[in-house]
Amino acid sequence: MKNIGKISAATAALDFVSDNMIVGLGSGSTARIFIEKLANRVKTEKLNITCVATSISSQELGIENGLNVVDLDSVDKIDVTIDGADEVDKNLNGIKGGGAALFYEKIVAKASEKNIWIVDPSKQSEKLGAFKLPIEVLPLGSAHVFRYLDSELNLDPTYRKNKDGSLLTTDSGNYIIDVDISNVSNIDGLSTQLIEHVGIIEHGLFLNICDTLIIGNNPVEIKTRKVY
Ligand code: 5RP
């Protein structure tokens, strides 16, 4: 069944794109709806839009739909990136990586002047941790990182697997370890601790990255991050 919340949020995001922009294409089902709608608008209004994708699947979808998708390194900056999220709190901090694209998503987000997240209402959360936090790790030594997450940080890690039981690999050939952060009170501290640990490539905590959140309520709700 189609998720009306995702469709409404993705549709509302079109208003943030204007002619001659460089647009980052997110990953996941909500971002896919946006990509199709953007392609349709570009065709109908004959817009000059250049896109940068956050995953191979978003790149393929964009190209299939006629969008001009270029490499990140061929542009100086991205005007706006529209992406989904797995969980988002009232300060517009969130967890991403449910689709295993968090590493490229964060690189593209950091190269973007503005980051807009499109979510259905179920993604809102009082405190981050309802969704398992994905951590992208280098395959070499991943068992050691796993033990660190388990015995030292007590985060109940699990390797993400494919349906056939094999370990899932990301677009950059790494593994994903999902951890439970529901008992963690210092999220900022955890973010730093994880990124400083050798073997961890990136994690799905996206803190102070999202500028605008579009929630697919009826009517659509738009929130802007407060900068303190
Ligand atoms: C992929 C992501 C997605 O943006 C996130 O999983 C949300 O996906 P969906 O729109 O399908 O709920 O972070 O790595």
Residues whose N, C-alpha, C, O or C-beta is under 5 A from the ligand:
A	BS01	5RP	S27 G28 S29 T30 A31 D83 G84 A85 D86 K96 G97 G98 G99 A100 A101 L102
